[in-house]
Amino acid sequence: MTATDKTLRGGCLCGSVPYEVRGPFSKFAHCHCARCRKATGAAHASNIYLKPEQLTWINGQEMISRFNLPSAVSFARWFCSNCGSPVPRLSRSGRTVVVPAGSLDDHPKEKPKGRIFCESEAPWVCAGDNVPRYVEYPEWW
């Protein structure tokens, strides 16, 4: 097993919805779009993207609620119906799982590859790092 194949554990704030994910991850990015800011209540969302078979729910799937943003083709949130914390979500196409990186208990070896939708970032964002910045989706997306 390589470092990128390591199994990482995560879950919601109250512990009702634990899960595991296995690398390698296809993408890891900070998104600064207005939707992600509203969905997280933060300056950006930090999301890891992987294939559905790389996610295993340990328990609590019945506790997951889903909100599909009606005005968007693919934007949604999955969250614990008990504590409201975000949990991994399956894309509407069913081809990708989006993992809120902050819901992980373990730290991934991978680092974010970019900051996307930076023209939408909040003027108070904390981004004093060397992560590449993009106006939209980068070529590696």
C-alpha positions as CSV (number, residue, x, y, z in Angstrom):
1,M,0.0,0.0,0.0
2,T,1.4,3.4,-1.0
3,A,0.9,6.6,1.0
4,T,-1.7,7.7,-1.5
5,D,-3.6,4.4,-1.1
6,K,-3.9,4.9,2.7
7,T,-7.4,4.6,4.2
8,L,-8.5,7.7,6.0
9,R,-11.4,8.0,8.5
10,G,-13.8,10.8,8.9
11,G,-17.3,11.6,10.0
12,C,-19.7,14.2,11.2
13,L,-19.4,16.4,14.3
14,C,-21.7,14.2,16.5
15,G,-20.1,10.9,15.3
16,S,-23.4,9.5,13.9
17,V,-22.0,9.2,10.3
18,P,-18.5,7.7,10.2
19,Y,-16.9,6.8,6.9
20,E,-13.6,5.7,5.4
21,V,-12.0,6.8,2.1
22,R,-9.1,5.2,0.2
23,G,-6.7,7.1,-2.0
24,P,-5.4,8.0,-4.4
25,F,-7.6,11.0,-4.8
26,S,-8.4,12.4,-8.3
27,K,-8.5,16.1,-7.1
28,F,-8.1,18.2,-4.0
29,A,-8.9,21.9,-4.2
30,H,-10.1,24.9,-2.3
31,C,-13.2,26.4,-4.0
32,H,-13.9,30.1,-3.5
33,C,-17.2,30.3,-5.4
34,A,-20.2,31.9,-3.7
35,R,-22.0,28.6,-3.5
36,C,-19.2,26.9,-1.7
37,R,-18.8,29.9,0.7
38,K,-22.5,29.8,1.5
39,A,-22.6,26.0,1.9
40,T,-19.6,26.0,4.3
41,G,-20.0,29.3,6.0
42,A,-16.3,29.8,5.4
43,A,-14.0,31.6,2.9
44,H,-13.8,28.5,0.7
45,A,-14.7,24.8,0.6
46,S,-11.8,22.3,0.8
47,N,-12.9,19.3,-1.2
48,I,-11.3,16.0,-2.1
49,Y,-12.7,14.1,-5.1
50,L,-12.7,10.4,-5.6
51,K,-14.5,7.4,-7.2
52,P,-17.6,6.0,-5.4
53,E,-15.8,2.7,-4.7
54,Q,-13.2,4.5,-2.7
55,L,-15.8,5.5,0.0
56,T,-17.1,3.1,2.7
57,W,-19.8,4.2,5.1
58,I,-19.2,2.7,8.5
59,N,-22.5,3.5,10.0
60,G,-25.3,6.1,9.9
61,Q,-26.3,6.4,6.3
62,E,-29.9,6.7,7.4
63,M,-28.9,10.0,9.2
64,I,-27.8,11.6,5.9
65,S,-29.9,14.4,4.4
66,R,-29.4,15.8,1.0
67,F,-30.1,19.3,-0.4
68,N,-29.9,19.8,-4.2
69,L,-29.6,23.4,-5.2
70,P,-32.5,23.7,-7.7
71,S,-30.8,26.5,-9.7
72,A,-27.6,24.4,-10.2
73,V,-27.0,21.5,-12.5
74,S,-24.8,19.6,-10.0
75,F,-24.4,21.5,-6.7
76,A,-25.7,19.6,-3.7
77,R,-24.9,19.2,0.0
78,W,-25.1,16.0,2.1
79,F,-25.2,16.5,5.9
80,C,-25.9,14.7,9.1
81,S,-29.5,15.3,10.0
82,N,-28.6,15.2,13.7
83,C,-25.7,17.8,13.8
84,G,-25.8,19.4,10.4
85,S,-22.2,18.7,9.6
86,P,-21.3,18.1,6.0
87,V,-20.4,14.5,4.9
88,P,-19.2,13.1,1.6
89,R,-21.7,13.3,-1.2
90,L,-22.2,11.5,-4.4
91,S,-22.4,13.7,-7.4
92,R,-25.7,13.8,-9.3
93,S,-24.0,11.9,-12.1
94,G,-23.0,9.2,-9.7
95,R,-19.4,9.2,-11.0
96,T,-17.7,11.2,-8.3
97,V,-17.7,11.5,-4.5
98,V,-17.0,14.9,-3.0
99,V,-15.4,14.7,0.4
100,P,-15.4,17.8,2.6
101,A,-11.7,17.7,3.7
102,G,-12.6,19.2,7.1
103,S,-14.7,16.1,7.9
104,L,-11.7,13.9,7.9
105,D,-10.3,12.7,11.2
106,D,-7.0,11.7,9.5
107,H,-4.8,14.0,7.4
108,P,-4.3,13.1,3.7
109,K,-0.7,13.0,2.4
110,E,-1.9,15.0,-0.6
111,K,-2.1,18.8,-0.5
112,P,-4.6,20.9,-2.4
113,K,-3.6,21.3,-6.1
114,G,-5.3,24.6,-6.5
115,R,-7.6,27.4,-5.4
116,I,-10.5,27.6,-7.9
117,F,-13.0,30.4,-8.7
118,C,-10.7,32.9,-7.1
119,E,-12.4,35.9,-8.8
120,S,-15.3,35.1,-6.5
121,E,-13.3,34.9,-3.3
122,A,-14.2,37.0,-0.3
123,P,-12.0,40.0,0.4
124,W,-11.3,38.7,3.9
125,V,-10.0,35.3,2.7
126,C,-6.9,33.8,4.4
127,A,-4.8,32.5,1.5
128,G,-1.2,33.2,2.2
129,D,0.1,30.0,0.8
130,N,1.7,28.9,-2.5
131,V,-1.3,26.9,-3.8
132,P,-1.9,27.8,-7.5
133,R,-4.8,30.1,-8.1
134,Y,-7.3,29.7,-11.0
135,V,-10.2,31.8,-12.3
136,E,-12.3,28.7,-13.1
137,Y,-11.5,25.0,-13.4
138,P,-7.9,24.4,-14.2
139,E,-6.7,22.2,-17.1
140,W,-6.1,19.2,-14.7
141,W,-9.7,19.2,-13.6
